[in-house]
Structures are given as C-alpha cells and as structure tokens.
Amino acid sequence: PFAGLVGSLTNNFSKLQKITLLYVTTARFTGRIKEFVSEDIRGIKINKQLYDIERHHAVVNSKDGSEPTQIDFKEYGFSPLTALKTSDAENTQSMLLAVPGELVFQIYEEHGARLLEQNVRTYLQARGNVNKGMITTLKEKPEMFFSYNNGLTATAAAIDVERETDMTLLIKGITNLQIVNGGQTISTLYNAWKGENKSLDEIFVQVKLSVIHVKKTYSDFVGRISRYANTQNKVNESDFFGSSYYHKKMKSLSKTIRVDVSGSMISQKWFYERLRGEYQNDQMYKKDSQKKAFLKEYPKTNVFDKIAVSKAYLSVEQHPHLVSKGAQLCFAEFAKRVSDLYEEGSTDVNEYLFKKNVAQVILLRSVEKLVGSADWYTKGYRAQTVAYTIAIFNKLITE
C-alpha cells in the first residue's frame, strides 16, 4: 500500500495544491500545539497535524461528526487583533473587528467550506450585482473595500483573549468560527487572490463576531443570527433550513454512497446540494484534470437539492396539493415533517433514507419527462400534473 501511495503522489504531484499529513497516536497529547508549522515543497503546501485519542473523542462525540475549527492568528503570521466590545448579554458576547484581507484568505484556504456550514448558501459567483460590485472594488479601489462592503457576520464557540480593557479585547484566536452571513464576501476575496492574483494588502474586512457561550442552544442562536443578518442577496426559506441536522447528514452521506452504472466500470455518486451554488462552487478552483474527475464522479444529472427532495417526498406521500402551492411553500411543509421525524442525532437519517430520497427524485424527474413529452400536454401546470400523477400511482400500488 505504501509503494502504491508513493507512486500515486509521484505521478500526480503537479496536480496537487495541498497535502495534509496526519500523525496518529492512541496516546493523549498533553501539549497545546495541535498543528505543526506548514512548509512548501515545489509550491505545494504541506500541512502537518497531530491526531491523538482526545481529538478522536471530540470528533466522535460531536453532533455532526466534525471537529470544531481552532484558529490561532499567530500560525498565519498575524499579531492579535483588537476587537471593539459592543454588547455582553447572558449567553452571547458581541464585538466588531477589522480583519486583514490576507488573514481572511488564509483562514478560508485552510478550512474552506467548514467555515460556511451555518451559511445559507455558498459562493454564487459574479452573476449578482452585489458580487460584481465587490469584484469592481477589489480591482479599482481596494483601499475602499472596508468602507463599501458590509463585511462578515460570524459566530464562535470561544475566543482566546490576550488582554482586555473596558472597551476592547485583544484576540489571539477563535474556536469554531462560522460565517453565517458574508459567504459571498469571503469567497470573492478568495477568488480574487486565487483566480486573478490580486493583492489583498490594502484590504480590510469588517467582522461582527458573536461568541455564543451556551452549547445547548448554539444551533438556535446561530440560526437566528443567520436569518436576521442575510439581507444582501435574495435568500429563500429553503436556504435557512439547509443548516439543519437532516440536511448536513444528507450531505455527508452523498460524499460516501456510490452507485454502479450499467455498462461502466466507474461508479458514481449523487451530489446533494445542501446550499445553493454548492455544485458549481466545488468545481471553481479545480484544475482541468481535477474538474474532469469530479464530473465523472458527480455528473450533472446526479445533482439534486432540498426542493427536489421535498417535491418528490410529498408527491409520494400523497400530498400533491402541498406540492402545488409552489417550491418554497412546498418546502416549508416538508421541513415541518422532517423536523418532527428526524431530530438532532437521529439514526434514521441513514444510507437507506438517502437512497430512498434519490429514488423518489428519479421518479419525479422521470414523470416530469413523460408529462412534458406527452401529446396531450399543453404547456401549463406541469408541476401539479406530475405531483398528482405520482400520488395516484403510489396510492394504487400500495392499496
């Protein structure tokens, strides 16, 4: 196996952007440093991390099987940042920071989409007026980015404070940083540096940070902050529910479950787009060879989202009248049922449920094609016709 790994690295080394080396031990590491100093080999970042028994325990016992991000500004070459205190409630401490654009870029490059798990969408590229405006500012007036841009709204489980006064905090690091509003800003900055080689030296980003002290209500606090903060690009109700346990678990399953394809030696996966724009965003910075491999593994025909799942589910469950109300109202009805059926940590959100959802989406799409190509179809009310057809079909075969 080791020889195969060496061969694979040798043959594909020029295609790599980053390599992470995990040093695994069943002992407990007593030191404070969780990550070694990174180094570059021929332009490729080598990231070294220690994975001990305590870290494994934290991952296993987390709600979604992931590890909270630990961000130390010093590791990115930055001194502690000054934060202005704004409020200090019983469960939440809020503050304002001006964060260097280079630091924002480095943190996003290191942790990527993990910072956006509570965000209602991923990068929507430069098609919207808001994103186009940010790109124009970055190109023509980078020194005005702080003034023109609304910045980020973020949450954290804890902060590492070096010094505190009546009005300020000197922050050295952040635990479990989540960008709940401003995913477009952070992704645009990343794209400007990575895709267009723009300097971020003059860029500063306003960050409104809320440190939430109560673990029990953490998700509820984050959800409300996300809802109230998202006002720039249009946000649908379905976008907010995408950060629930059900949809996170569905996303996790979509990364592991493979399906065989008739006549092909290569298996495929179904891409669950938990957040709007995620499918395109995952391809954005890939090299041509990487993008080709990605599309083979996740072909466009194998992409489905929350709306498709809700329409298919409610049609099969014989509630076509709810589907007929429109995409967002249909999803709202679906969300109520999912919230009642699958609570946080439910083992019923499993491989069987994922495959069942995919099967229902395939049925929905197949009936859509049949109705759309039928001689009697007169270009109207297709969604309603499809929903009622599936509902009647399922009623007949289950009676």
Phi and psi in degrees as a GROMACS rama.xvg file:
@    title "Ramachandran Plot"
@    xaxis  label "Phi"
@    yaxis  label "Psi"
@TYPE xy
-66.7501  -40.674  PHE-2
-63.2798  -38.8107  ALA-3
-63.469  -39.4531  GLY-4
-64.14  -45.1049  LEU-5
-61.2295  -42.2912  VAL-6
-63.5004  -42.251  GLY-7
-64.2241  -43.0455  SER-8
-64.4595  -40.0625  LEU-9
-64.3997  -43.6858  THR-10
-73.6301  -27.7542  ASN-11
-115.076  12.872  ASN-12
-58.6807  -39.851  PHE-13
-67.9804  -17.3749  SER-14
-89.1117  -11.5932  LYS-15
-83.2691  149.551  LEU-16
-112.249  -32.033  GLN-17
-153.356  141.997  LYS-18
-123.472  129.01  ILE-19
-108.682  123.746  THR-20
-104.329  122.296  LEU-21
-103.179  123.389  LEU-22
-95.3115  108.364  TYR-23
-99.9462  134.131  VAL-24
-143.058  146.123  THR-25
-85.6419  -2.38901  THR-26
-85.9221  174.573  ALA-27
-104.736  123.035  ARG-28
-81.204  125.748  PHE-29
-94.0878  -12.3994  THR-30
-76.3466  169.879  GLY-31
-89.2828  -24.5402  ARG-32
-77.1287  123.482  ILE-33
-101.492  -12.9554  LYS-34
-138.166  135.257  GLU-35
-78.5342  166.479  PHE-36
-65.945  130.256  VAL-37
-74.9532  155.544  SER-38
-141.098  162.571  GLU-39
-111.686  136.907  ASP-40
-124.12  109.312  ILE-41
53.3391  41.909  ARG-42
85.192  -0.411613  GLY-43
-104.04  127.455  ILE-44
-75.1236  127.391  LYS-45
-106.493  112.755  ILE-46
-106.427  124.61  ASN-47
-113.097  131.495  LYS-48
-135.643  150.653  GLN-49
-102.069  129  LEU-50
-117.844  97.2016  TYR-51
-101.689  -178.062  ASP-52
-65.8819  -31.5037  ILE-53
-70.1739  -40.0372  GLU-54
-66.6882  -39.688  ARG-55
-62.349  -40.8733  HIS-56
-62.5552  -39.4938  HIS-57
-65.0973  -39.3021  ALA-58
-68.7609  -46.6912  VAL-59
-60.86  -36.3885  VAL-60
-94.6229  2.07202  ASN-61
-75.2615  157.935  SER-62
-66.0176  -34.6336  LYS-63
-114.75  13.2883  ASP-64
75.1868  17.6917  GLY-65
-117.683  165.958  SER-66
-104.32  132.578  GLU-67
-58.6627  141.494  PRO-68
-73.1352  138.245  THR-69
-116.308  110.48  GLN-70
-112.349  119.297  ILE-71
-113.199  114.323  ASP-72
-57.9356  -33.097  PHE-73
-61.4112  -34.2326  LYS-74
-66.7325  -19.6464  GLU-75
-99.585  5.77361  TYR-76
84.1704  22.7988  GLY-77
-120.562  144.817  PHE-78
-76.3376  166.405  SER-79
-55.5176  147.272  PRO-80
-101.627  141.249  LEU-81
-84.2917  130.565  THR-82
-118.289  139.382  ALA-83
-92.5398  122.26  LEU-84
-66.7629  136.625  LYS-85
-118.996  -39.0304  THR-86
-159.757  154.621  SER-87
-141.858  87.1746  ASP-88
-84.0892  -177.08  ALA-89
-62.2811  -41.799  GLU-90
-111.452  -10.4908  ASN-91
-137.945  133.658  THR-92
-114.387  125.103  GLN-93
-114.214  150.079  SER-94
-157.563  164.595  MET-95
-119.129  138.807  LEU-96
-134.109  153.351  LEU-97
-110.89  107.571  ALA-98
-104.618  130.058  VAL-99
-57.3033  137.895  PRO-100
-58.4587  -35.108  GLY-101
-63.2536  -37.9518  GLU-102
-68.7047  -41.504  LEU-103
-58.4738  -44.3381  VAL-104
-61.2835  -47.5456  PHE-105
-64.3641  -40.3787  GLN-106
-64.5283  -42.2738  ILE-107
-67.8635  -37.9242  TYR-108
-64.0873  -36.4437  GLU-109
-74.6672  -44.6761  GLU-110
-106.911  -18.7533  HIS-111
54.5752  -134.549  GLY-112
-64.1529  -15.9  ALA-113
-61.5411  -26.4037  ARG-114
-75.2754  -16.1484  LEU-115
-111.534  16.654  LEU-116
-62.6086  -28.9427  GLU-117
-97.9078  3.19728  GLN-118
-80.5182  148.599  ASN-119
-80.0958  -8.52904  VAL-120
-162.705  164.318  ARG-121
-100.579  -169.311  THR-122
-60.9076  126.946  TYR-123
-95.9228  17.32  LEU-124
61.5213  -163.463  GLN-125
-97.5062  24.187  ALA-126
-81.1404  -30.5611  ARG-127
-81.8907  156.517  GLY-128
-63.1692  -35.4746  ASN-129
-63.1386  -47.7814  VAL-130
-66.8759  -38.9596  ASN-131
-62.4891  -38.1271  LYS-132
-64.4835  -40.6124  GLY-133
-63.1081  -42.7048  MET-134
-64.0053  -40.3482  ILE-135
-62.1288  -43.2817  THR-136
-62.9576  -43.881  THR-137
-60.4415  -36.718  LEU-138
-78.9533  -43.8248  LYS-139
-101.918  -35.4795  GLU-140
-138.998  66.8072  LYS-141
-60.4297  -31.1381  PRO-142
-68.3766  -14.8774  GLU-143
-98.6689  4.49188  MET-144
-59.2493  -42.1636  PHE-145
-61.8937  -39.025  PHE-146
-72.7971  -38.2267  SER-147
-85.7961  -28.461  TYR-148
-96.2827  141.02  ASN-149
-72.2249  -15.9182  ASN-150
82.4355  -153.814  GLY-151
-117.99  145.94  LEU-152
-111.514  122.261  THR-153
-133.703  159.719  ALA-154
-125.34  161.965  THR-155
-150.783  154.294  ALA-156
-83.4454  -27.8047  ALA-157
-164.849  160.571  ALA-158
-129.819  150.279  ILE-159
-100.208  109.605  ASP-160
-101.209  128.456  VAL-161
-88.0671  -39.3345  GLU-162
-151.876  148.748  ARG-163
-137.393  138.871  GLU-164
-122.09  -174.761  THR-165
-63.5616  -31.5913  ASP-166
-113.171  -17.3155  MET-167
-132.324  164.227  THR-168
-131.661  140.125  LEU-169
-105.334  108.065  LEU-170
-100.685  129.023  ILE-171
-96.4611  -26.6834  LYS-172
-165.405  170.054  GLY-173
-137.313  138.911  ILE-174
-106.407  130.404  THR-175
54.6077  56.7527  ASN-176
-69.5704  133.148  LEU-177
-132.34  126.691  GLN-178
-89.798  103.559  ILE-179
-91.5218  -19.3462  VAL-180
-148.442  132.37  ASN-181
115.551  12.916  GLY-182
-58.2743  -32.957  GLY-183
-66.0373  -39.5184  GLN-184
-64.7287  -50.5796  THR-185
-66.5412  -36.0874  ILE-186
-72.9556  -34.9563  SER-187
-66.6127  -40.8731  THR-188
-60.3987  -44.3111  LEU-189
-63.3568  -43.1025  TYR-190
-65.82  -37.2619  ASN-191
-62.9869  -41.3531  ALA-192
-77.9322  -48.4137  TRP-193
-75.1764  -42.6561  LYS-194
-89.6724  -29.8536  GLY-195
-122.485  3.55926  GLU-196
56.6962  38.1196  ASN-197
-83.509  138.554  LYS-198
-72.3343  141.649  SER-199
-109.128  13.2462  LEU-200
-60.2893  -34.2089  ASP-201
-94.4813  1.69279  GLU-202
-92.5138  131.154  ILE-203
-128.05  142.484  PHE-204
-117.754  128.853  VAL-205
-74.4991  130.218  GLN-206
-126.206  121.494  VAL-207
-96.8549  109.466  LYS-208
-109.273  129.284  LEU-209
-115.83  120.014  SER-210
-95.0153  116.211  VAL-211
-100.144  117.781  ILE-212
-88.2385  -21.0226  HIS-213
-97.5998  111.856  VAL-214
-65.5095  -35.2739  LYS-215
-59.9053  -39.7249  LYS-216
-107.404  18.078  THR-217
-56.7216  -51.4676  TYR-218
-62.327  -36.8646  SER-219
-66.4689  -44.1504  ASP-220
-60.2347  -48.0392  PHE-221
-62.1071  -41.606  VAL-222
-60.9064  -41.8931  GLY-223
-69.8243  -40.7709  ARG-224
-61.8017  -42.4147  ILE-225
-61.6232  -44.171  SER-226
-63.3235  -44.736  ARG-227
-77.3367  -25.6268  TYR-228
-85.5149  -26.4789  ALA-229
-80.6694  99.1473  ASN-230
-134.478  -2.05064  THR-231
-81.7376  -70.6297  GLN-232
-86.6188  156.007  ASN-233
-61.3945  133.601  LYS-234
-123.238  128.12  VAL-235
-90.552  158.347  ASN-236
-57.3468  -35.9775  GLU-237
-64.7129  -27.0022  SER-238
-65.7989  -39.6101  ASP-239
-65.1759  -41.1968  PHE-240
-71.9172  -11.6578  PHE-241
-64.7027  -17.1436  GLY-242
-92.4266  7.6935  SER-243
-75.4852  164.59  SER-244
-57.4327  -43.2811  TYR-245
-55.1337  -49.1965  TYR-246
-75.6631  -32.4481  HIS-247
-64.3709  -41.5827  LYS-248
-67.883  -39.8485  LYS-249
-60.0463  -40.7563  MET-250
-63.7558  -44.1513  LYS-251
-60.7741  -42.3055  SER-252
-66.0629  -34.0299  LEU-253
-66.1636  -19.1388  SER-254
-83.9034  -14.5316  LYS-255
-116.785  -27.8598  THR-256
-84.0422  122.875  ILE-257
-107.83  152.575  ARG-258
-128.129  140.709  VAL-259
-78.252  144.548  ASP-260
-113.692  126.887  VAL-261
-58.1882  128.387  SER-262
81.1711  4.36768  GLY-263
-125.905  143.782  SER-264
-85.8369  -9.8933  MET-265
-103.379  126.565  ILE-266
-80.1089  162.997  SER-267
-127.295  172.065  GLN-268
-127.454  159.96  LYS-269
-100.644  124.967  TRP-270
-87.9003  114.831  PHE-271
-92.1811  111.485  TYR-272
-84.4902  87.4074  GLU-273
-67.1548  -36.7229  ARG-274
-117.957  141.843  LEU-275
-58.6049  134.327  ARG-276
84.9118  0.915716  GLY-277
-65.0401  -38.6153  GLU-278
-63.4603  -45.6261  TYR-279
-69.6601  -37.6908  GLN-280
-63.6648  -36.9563  ASN-281
-68.6036  -17.5439  ASP-282
-98.069  -14.5189  GLN-283
-55.7821  -44.8613  MET-284
-105.856  15.2419  TYR-285
-81.7532  146.221  LYS-286
-70.9343  165.706  LYS-287
-55.516  -43.0472  ASP-288
-66.7872  -37.7021  SER-289
-69.3684  -39.8594  GLN-290
-65.3635  -39.2696  LYS-291
-62.6719  -42.5087  LYS-292
-66.0358  -38.7484  ALA-293
-62.5321  -44.8803  PHE-294
-69.765  -27.0853  LEU-295
-70.1734  -39.0616  LYS-296
-76.4746  -39.2499  GLU-297
-124.17  75.0277  TYR-298
-63.1247  155.457  PRO-299
-58.6811  -30.4501  LYS-300
-69.09  -15.1239  THR-301
-102.241  24.1051  ASN-302
-102.772  130.18  VAL-303
-142.985  157.484  PHE-304
-131.518  -173.734  ASP-305
-62.1972  -38.5192  LYS-306
-65.6462  -43.8994  ILE-307
-62.1344  -42.6304  ALA-308
-62.4913  -42.8299  VAL-309
-66.6398  -42.7649  SER-310
-63.083  -45.7882  LYS-311
-64.9821  -44.1846  ALA-312
-62.2829  -49.7166  TYR-313
-69.1231  -29.841  LEU-314
-68.6077  -47.2006  SER-315
-64.6096  -36.2158  VAL-316
-79.6147  7.36325  GLU-317
66.3254  46.0644  GLN-318
-124.846  55.0113  HIS-319
-63.5406  -25.8388  PRO-320
-65.0356  -30.2138  HIS-321
-74.6595  -38.6894  LEU-322
-62.8623  -35.4258  VAL-323
-70.243  -11.0337  SER-324
-75.6588  -10.6475  LYS-325
113.18  161.298  GLY-326
-57.6426  -49.358  ALA-327
-72.0256  -40.6921  GLN-328
-69.4286  -35.9679  LEU-329
-60.5688  -45.8172  CYS-330
-65.6937  -38.3144  PHE-331
-59.5135  -40.4869  ALA-332
-66.9965  -40.2072  GLU-333
-63.387  -42.3423  PHE-334
-60.6884  -39.436  ALA-335
-58.9266  -44.8859  LYS-336
-68.9797  -39.5716  ARG-337
-66.6134  -40.7903  VAL-338
-61.3238  -37.2438  SER-339
-74.9681  -36.8228  ASP-340
-82.0417  -38.8616  LEU-341
-123.455  92.7715  TYR-342
-80.2809  172.299  GLU-343
-53.6824  125.322  GLU-344
83.9438  5.20091  GLY-345
-61.6663  131.134  SER-346
-77.7198  -7.21537  THR-347
-75.4543  -15.5312  ASP-348
-86.3495  86.4951  VAL-349
-134.633  -170.059  ASN-350
-60.872  -38.8659  GLU-351
-60.8606  -45.7541  TYR-352
-64.8833  -40.3791  LEU-353
-60.3586  -47.6519  PHE-354
-65.4836  -35.2569  LYS-355
-64.2315  -42.8408  LYS-356
-62.8013  -42.8925  ASN-357
-62.6948  -43.2746  VAL-358
-61.1954  -40.6617  ALA-359
-67.8179  -36.8529  GLN-360
-66.5628  -40.0428  VAL-361
-61.1621  -42.0904  ILE-362
-61.4911  -45.6045  LEU-363
-58.3703  -47.5645  LEU-364
-67.4346  -36.7749  ARG-365
-65.0773  -43.1216  SER-366
-68.5007  -35.2415  VAL-367
-59.7006  -41.7133  GLU-368
-67.6561  -41.6704  LYS-369
-63.0892  -44.8881  LEU-370
-66.5585  -43.9903  VAL-371
-62.3126  -30.3999  GLY-372
-99.1687  0.966281  SER-373
-71.2239  145.883  ALA-374
-62.7808  -33.1572  ASP-375
-82.6508  -10.957  TRP-376
-72.7122  129.325  TYR-377
-114.912  34.015  THR-378
58.3066  59.9934  LYS-379
-176.384  143.59  GLY-380
58.8179  36.9731  TYR-381
-65.7885  -42.8579  ARG-382
-59.301  -42.7178  ALA-383
-67.6163  -41.9277  GLN-384
-62.2264  -43.1975  THR-385
-63.7714  -46.4862  VAL-386
-61.0316  -46.4445  ALA-387
-69.0506  -33.8233  TYR-388
-64.3743  -46.4013  THR-389
-64.8282  -41.1992  ILE-390
-62.3099  -45.2693  ALA-391
-65.7436  -42.2418  ILE-392
-59.3423  -46.4325  PHE-393
-68.0305  -34.7689  ASN-394
-63.4241  -42.2967  LYS-395
-67.7871  -38.3523  LEU-396
-83.8845  -11.9938  ILE-397
-104.643  -6.42897  THR-398
